Amino acid sequence: MENKYLTSYFPLMAILLFSLSFSAIAEKGLLGWLSGIGVYEGMKEFFPEAGIKLALLIICMACCFMIFAALKLIADTINGLSLLFFSKDESGEAIAKSRSGSVIYLAGGALSLFSFFSFYTMAGIFLAATVIYFIYFVYISGSSISLAGLIGIIFFQVISWASLLSILLFITLKLYNSVMASLPV
């Protein structure tokens, strides 16, 4: 008999692996920035260099963990809503089957550990894992959905993520413009 809960920790492990990878890059960037503004040398007088690096890594990892956990929460909500609106499956089999797709993100997280020297490679691995999971989700959900429902799920997912990212980009640009406008020239 197969234990349904055997892979329940995979999403947490994937989030931790991606967080560690992205935080290693962020830590290097922060160290460079702190050195550039001259603060790093002063910090080394009070703390050992390894302690500073570890503290920065932990802080960056906590921030990345929060971002990836929020993305997973949003993704689970969008997946559930798309199945609610377009699936004929009332017992929840499609969502239960799609949970095994967390192996895709776990493999992506493991791959990202080997490429922490390049942000673009890590971002590419994360995007590739996301696209592969999306294809897997549509394939798994397709057994209990009509063709119109399948098209509805795809459009719902694409429109939801595009809207969220557009809103985030708009707010970021608005904030940037307001900060730039408030600076004395």
ZADO-1210 file (C-alpha; in nm, 4 decimals, padded with zeros to 6 digits):
<atoms>
<atom x="00.0000" y="00.0000" z="00.0000" code="MET" pos="1"/>
<atom x="00.1267" y="00.3459" z="-00.0898" code="GLU" pos="2"/>
<atom x="00.1523" y="00.6087" z="00.1821" code="ASN" pos="3"/>
<atom x="-00.0038" y="00.9328" z="00.0552" code="LYS" pos="4"/>
<atom x="00.1912" y="01.1429" z="00.3038" code="TYR" pos="5"/>
<atom x="00.5374" y="01.0168" z="00.2104" code="LEU" pos="6"/>
<atom x="00.6142" y="01.3214" z="-00.0038" code="THR" pos="7"/>
<atom x="00.4395" y="01.5807" z="00.2135" code="SER" pos="8"/>
<atom x="00.7692" y="01.7413" z="00.3159" code="TYR" pos="9"/>
<atom x="00.8878" y="01.7928" z="-00.0444" code="PHE" pos="10"/>
<atom x="00.7442" y="02.1468" z="-00.0786" code="PRO" pos="11"/>
<atom x="00.9217" y="02.2576" z="00.2400" code="LEU" pos="12"/>
<atom x="01.2491" y="02.1052" z="00.1241" code="MET" pos="13"/>
<atom x="01.2131" y="02.2683" z="-00.2187" code="ALA" pos="14"/>
<atom x="01.1493" y="02.6076" z="-00.0592" code="ILE" pos="15"/>
<atom x="01.4528" y="02.5636" z="00.1663" code="LEU" pos="16"/>
<atom x="01.6777" y="02.4606" z="-00.1243" code="LEU" pos="17"/>
<atom x="01.5697" y="02.7496" z="-00.3473" code="PHE" pos="18"/>
<atom x="01.5984" y="02.9894" z="-00.0514" code="SER" pos="19"/>
<atom x="01.9519" y="02.8736" z="00.0226" code="LEU" pos="20"/>
<atom x="02.0550" y="02.9114" z="-00.3412" code="SER" pos="21"/>
<atom x="01.9117" y="03.2588" z="-00.3879" code="PHE" pos="22"/>
<atom x="02.0341" y="03.3760" z="-00.0467" code="SER" pos="23"/>
<atom x="02.3921" y="03.2720" z="-00.1312" code="ALA" pos="24"/>
<atom x="02.3820" y="03.5087" z="-00.4298" code="ILE" pos="25"/>
<atom x="02.2165" y="03.7820" z="-00.2221" code="ALA" pos="26"/>
<atom x="02.4788" y="03.7422" z="00.0505" code="GLU" pos="27"/>
<atom x="02.7599" y="03.7925" z="-00.2001" code="LYS" pos="28"/>
<atom x="02.5866" y="04.1026" z="-00.3322" code="GLY" pos="29"/>
<atom x="02.5332" y="04.2424" z="00.0168" code="LEU" pos="30"/>
<atom x="02.8962" y="04.1813" z="00.1100" code="LEU" pos="31"/>
<atom x="03.0055" y="04.3643" z="-00.2040" code="GLY" pos="32"/>
<atom x="02.7699" y="04.6511" z="-00.1284" code="TRP" pos="33"/>
<atom x="02.8807" y="04.6742" z="00.2356" code="LEU" pos="34"/>
<atom x="03.2442" y="04.6738" z="00.1232" code="SER" pos="35"/>
<atom x="03.1687" y="04.9389" z="-00.1379" code="GLY" pos="36"/>
<atom x="03.0208" y="05.1809" z="00.1134" code="ILE" pos="37"/>
<atom x="03.2957" y="05.1065" z="00.3662" code="GLY" pos="38"/>
<atom x="03.0835" y="04.9507" z="00.6394" code="VAL" pos="39"/>
<atom x="03.2164" y="04.5969" z="00.6094" code="TYR" pos="40"/>
<atom x="03.5635" y="04.6803" z="00.7463" code="GLU" pos="41"/>
<atom x="03.4056" y="04.8411" z="01.0515" code="GLY" pos="42"/>
<atom x="03.1814" y="04.5401" z="01.1052" code="MET" pos="43"/>
<atom x="03.4845" y="04.3098" z="01.1013" code="LYS" pos="44"/>
<atom x="03.6258" y="04.4967" z="01.4012" code="GLU" pos="45"/>
<atom x="03.3294" y="04.3872" z="01.6151" code="PHE" pos="46"/>
<atom x="03.2346" y="04.0507" z="01.4629" code="PHE" pos="47"/>
<atom x="03.4344" y="03.7724" z="01.3005" code="PRO" pos="48"/>
<atom x="03.4128" y="03.7577" z="00.9218" code="GLU" pos="49"/>
<atom x="03.2515" y="03.4122" z="00.9270" code="ALA" pos="50"/>
<atom x="02.9877" y="03.5387" z="01.1720" code="GLY" pos="51"/>
<atom x="02.9000" y="03.8314" z="00.9480" code="ILE" pos="52"/>
<atom x="02.8703" y="03.6068" z="00.6445" code="LYS" pos="53"/>
<atom x="02.6579" y="03.3538" z="00.8344" code="LEU" pos="54"/>
<atom x="02.4299" y="03.6259" z="00.9734" code="ALA" pos="55"/>
<atom x="02.3810" y="03.7773" z="00.6275" code="LEU" pos="56"/>
<atom x="02.3127" y="03.4319" z="00.4810" code="LEU" pos="57"/>
<atom x="02.0516" y="03.3563" z="00.7489" code="ILE" pos="58"/>
<atom x="01.8799" y="03.6939" z="00.7029" code="ILE" pos="59"/>
<atom x="01.8741" y="03.6547" z="00.3239" code="CYS" pos="60"/>
<atom x="01.7525" y="03.2961" z="00.3562" code="MET" pos="61"/>
<atom x="01.4682" y="03.4028" z="00.5867" code="ALA" pos="62"/>
<atom x="01.3602" y="03.6705" z="00.3371" code="CYS" pos="63"/>
<atom x="01.3780" y="03.4270" z="00.0441" code="CYS" pos="64"/>
<atom x="01.1902" y="03.1651" z="00.2472" code="PHE" pos="65"/>
<atom x="00.9077" y="03.4107" z="00.3119" code="MET" pos="66"/>
<atom x="00.8877" y="03.5026" z="-00.0565" code="ILE" pos="67"/>
<atom x="00.8826" y="03.1406" z="-00.1767" code="PHE" pos="68"/>
<atom x="00.6347" y="03.0364" z="00.0936" code="ALA" pos="69"/>
<atom x="00.4041" y="03.3202" z="-00.0107" code="ALA" pos="70"/>
<atom x="00.4385" y="03.2179" z="-00.3769" code="LEU" pos="71"/>
<atom x="00.3476" y="02.8593" z="-00.2852" code="LYS" pos="72"/>
<atom x="00.0441" y="02.9769" z="-00.0902" code="LEU" pos="73"/>
<atom x="-00.0713" y="03.1908" z="-00.3823" code="ILE" pos="74"/>
<atom x="-00.0057" y="02.9062" z="-00.6292" code="ALA" pos="75"/>
<atom x="-00.2042" y="02.6572" z="-00.4208" code="ASP" pos="76"/>
<atom x="-00.4914" y="02.9041" z="-00.3981" code="THR" pos="77"/>
<atom x="-00.4903" y="02.9709" z="-00.7737" code="ILE" pos="78"/>
<atom x="-00.4734" y="02.5961" z="-00.8466" code="ASN" pos="79"/>
<atom x="-00.7639" y="02.5284" z="-00.6126" code="GLY" pos="80"/>
<atom x="-00.9721" y="02.8116" z="-00.7569" code="LEU" pos="81"/>
<atom x="-00.9062" y="02.7029" z="-01.1137" code="SER" pos="82"/>
<atom x="-01.0196" y="02.3498" z="-01.0299" code="LEU" pos="83"/>
<atom x="-01.3215" y="02.4870" z="-00.8430" code="LEU" pos="84"/>
<atom x="-01.4310" y="02.6930" z="-01.1421" code="PHE" pos="85"/>
<atom x="-01.3506" y="02.4553" z="-01.4276" code="PHE" pos="86"/>
<atom x="-01.3319" y="02.0975" z="-01.2964" code="SER" pos="87"/>
<atom x="-01.6118" y="01.8461" z="-01.2651" code="LYS" pos="88"/>
<atom x="-01.4142" y="01.6641" z="-00.9954" code="ASP" pos="89"/>
<atom x="-01.5942" y="01.7147" z="-00.6646" code="GLU" pos="90"/>
<atom x="-01.3964" y="01.4626" z="-00.4601" code="SER" pos="91"/>
<atom x="-01.0636" y="01.6439" z="-00.4937" code="GLY" pos="92"/>
<atom x="-00.8769" y="01.3716" z="-00.6806" code="GLU" pos="93"/>
<atom x="-00.7160" y="01.6172" z="-00.9230" code="ALA" pos="94"/>
<atom x="-00.5680" y="01.8334" z="-00.6489" code="ILE" pos="95"/>
<atom x="-00.4493" y="01.5248" z="-00.4601" code="ALA" pos="96"/>
<atom x="-00.2783" y="01.3900" z="-00.7741" code="LYS" pos="97"/>
<atom x="-00.1137" y="01.7249" z="-00.8443" code="SER" pos="98"/>
<atom x="00.0569" y="01.7266" z="-00.5034" code="ARG" pos="99"/>
<atom x="00.3062" y="01.4681" z="-00.6259" code="SER" pos="100"/>
<atom x="00.4324" y="01.7359" z="-00.8646" code="GLY" pos="101"/>
<atom x="00.6290" y="01.8812" z="-00.5737" code="SER" pos="102"/>
<atom x="00.9066" y="01.6435" z="-00.6827" code="VAL" pos="103"/>
<atom x="00.9587" y="01.8797" z="-00.9783" code="ILE" pos="104"/>
<atom x="01.0322" y="02.1730" z="-00.7481" code="TYR" pos="105"/>
<atom x="01.2474" y="01.9553" z="-00.5221" code="LEU" pos="106"/>
<atom x="01.4609" y="01.8542" z="-00.8204" code="ALA" pos="107"/>
<atom x="01.4778" y="02.2188" z="-00.9295" code="GLY" pos="108"/>
<atom x="01.5862" y="02.3237" z="-00.5811" code="GLY" pos="109"/>
<atom x="01.8591" y="02.0599" z="-00.5790" code="ALA" pos="110"/>
<atom x="01.9765" y="02.1753" z="-00.9227" code="LEU" pos="111"/>
<atom x="01.9830" y="02.5367" z="-00.8098" code="SER" pos="112"/>
<atom x="02.2323" y="02.4487" z="-00.5366" code="LEU" pos="113"/>
<atom x="02.4827" y="02.3544" z="-00.8042" code="PHE" pos="114"/>
<atom x="02.4342" y="02.6817" z="-00.9892" code="SER" pos="115"/>
<atom x="02.4439" y="02.9372" z="-00.7078" code="PHE" pos="116"/>
<atom x="02.7234" y="03.1213" z="-00.8875" code="PHE" pos="117"/>
<atom x="02.4785" y="03.2707" z="-01.1384" code="SER" pos="118"/>
<atom x="02.1511" y="03.4431" z="-01.0550" code="PHE" pos="119"/>
<atom x="02.0218" y="03.4043" z="-01.4094" code="TYR" pos="120"/>
<atom x="02.0864" y="03.0299" z="-01.4076" code="THR" pos="121"/>
<atom x="01.9015" y="02.9925" z="-01.0777" code="MET" pos="122"/>
<atom x="01.6118" y="03.2051" z="-01.2000" code="ALA" pos="123"/>
<atom x="01.6040" y="02.9957" z="-01.5188" code="GLY" pos="124"/>
<atom x="01.5924" y="02.6743" z="-01.3152" code="ILE" pos="125"/>
<atom x="01.3081" y="02.8145" z="-01.1033" code="PHE" pos="126"/>
<atom x="01.1140" y="02.9252" z="-01.4122" code="LEU" pos="127"/>
<atom x="01.1761" y="02.5891" z="-01.5828" code="ALA" pos="128"/>
<atom x="01.0499" y="02.4041" z="-01.2739" code="ALA" pos="129"/>
<atom x="00.7431" y="02.6289" z="-01.2692" code="THR" pos="130"/>
<atom x="00.6637" y="02.5699" z="-01.6381" code="VAL" pos="131"/>
<atom x="00.7156" y="02.1934" z="-01.6025" code="ILE" pos="132"/>
<atom x="00.4889" y="02.1888" z="-01.2951" code="TYR" pos="133"/>
<atom x="00.2244" y="02.3891" z="-01.4815" code="PHE" pos="134"/>
<atom x="00.2306" y="02.1384" z="-01.7686" code="ILE" pos="135"/>
<atom x="00.2142" y="01.8536" z="-01.5159" code="TYR" pos="136"/>
<atom x="-00.0795" y="02.0192" z="-01.3359" code="PHE" pos="137"/>
<atom x="-00.2725" y="02.0668" z="-01.6598" code="VAL" pos="138"/>
<atom x="-00.1965" y="01.7071" z="-01.7651" code="TYR" pos="139"/>
<atom x="-00.3052" y="01.5608" z="-01.4295" code="ILE" pos="140"/>
<atom x="-00.6178" y="01.7776" z="-01.4162" code="SER" pos="141"/>
<atom x="-00.7105" y="01.6943" z="-01.7756" code="GLY" pos="142"/>
<atom x="-00.8561" y="01.3549" z="-01.6851" code="SER" pos="143"/>
<atom x="-01.1507" y="01.5091" z="-01.5003" code="SER" pos="144"/>
<atom x="-01.2013" y="01.8187" z="-01.7151" code="ILE" pos="145"/>
<atom x="-01.3595" y="01.8858" z="-02.0509" code="SER" pos="146"/>
<atom x="-01.1635" y="02.0623" z="-02.3249" code="LEU" pos="147"/>
<atom x="-01.3393" y="02.3913" z="-02.2467" code="ALA" pos="148"/>
<atom x="-01.2551" y="02.3465" z="-01.8776" code="GLY" pos="149"/>
<atom x="-00.8932" y="02.2740" z="-01.9623" code="LEU" pos="150"/>
<atom x="-00.8711" y="02.5920" z="-02.1685" code="ILE" pos="151"/>
<atom x="-01.0410" y="02.7760" z="-01.8811" code="GLY" pos="152"/>
<atom x="-00.7835" y="02.6467" z="-01.6320" code="ILE" pos="153"/>
<atom x="-00.4950" y="02.7527" z="-01.8549" code="ILE" pos="154"/>
<atom x="-00.6366" y="03.1014" z="-01.9120" code="PHE" pos="155"/>
<atom x="-00.7294" y="03.1412" z="-01.5447" code="PHE" pos="156"/>
<atom x="-00.3762" y="03.0507" z="-01.4359" code="GLN" pos="157"/>
<atom x="-00.2085" y="03.2744" z="-01.6937" code="VAL" pos="158"/>
<atom x="-00.4374" y="03.5709" z="-01.6283" code="ILE" pos="159"/>
<atom x="-00.4089" y="03.5359" z="-01.2485" code="SER" pos="160"/>
<atom x="-00.0289" y="03.5265" z="-01.2481" code="TRP" pos="161"/>
<atom x="00.0000" y="03.7988" z="-01.5122" code="ALA" pos="162"/>
<atom x="-00.2327" y="04.0222" z="-01.3087" code="SER" pos="163"/>
<atom x="-00.0417" y="03.9655" z="-00.9856" code="LEU" pos="164"/>
<atom x="00.2946" y="04.0301" z="-01.1474" code="LEU" pos="165"/>
<atom x="00.1646" y="04.3376" z="-01.3331" code="SER" pos="166"/>
<atom x="00.0244" y="04.4849" z="-01.0127" code="ILE" pos="167"/>
<atom x="00.3519" y="04.4188" z="-00.8313" code="LEU" pos="168"/>
<atom x="00.5532" y="04.5760" z="-01.1130" code="LEU" pos="169"/>
<atom x="00.3215" y="04.8781" z="-01.1242" code="PHE" pos="170"/>
<atom x="00.3489" y="04.9343" z="-00.7484" code="ILE" pos="171"/>
<atom x="00.7278" y="04.8983" z="-00.7628" code="THR" pos="172"/>
<atom x="00.7565" y="05.1509" z="-01.0463" code="LEU" pos="173"/>
<atom x="00.5177" y="05.3885" z="-00.8697" code="LYS" pos="174"/>
<atom x="00.7247" y="05.3688" z="-00.5511" code="LEU" pos="175"/>
<atom x="01.0493" y="05.4168" z="-00.7446" code="TYR" pos="176"/>
<atom x="00.9105" y="05.7220" z="-00.9257" code="ASN" pos="177"/>
<atom x="00.7861" y="05.8776" z="-00.6014" code="SER" pos="178"/>
<atom x="01.1268" y="05.8281" z="-00.4369" code="VAL" pos="179"/>
<atom x="01.3053" y="05.9778" z="-00.7390" code="MET" pos="180"/>
<atom x="01.0650" y="06.2728" z="-00.7487" code="ALA" pos="181"/>
<atom x="01.1253" y="06.3475" z="-00.3801" code="SER" pos="182"/>
<atom x="01.5045" y="06.3650" z="-00.4176" code="LEU" pos="183"/>
<atom x="01.6518" y="06.7136" z="-00.4416" code="PRO" pos="184"/>
<atom x="01.8187" y="06.7622" z="-00.7773" code="VAL" pos="185"/>
</atoms>
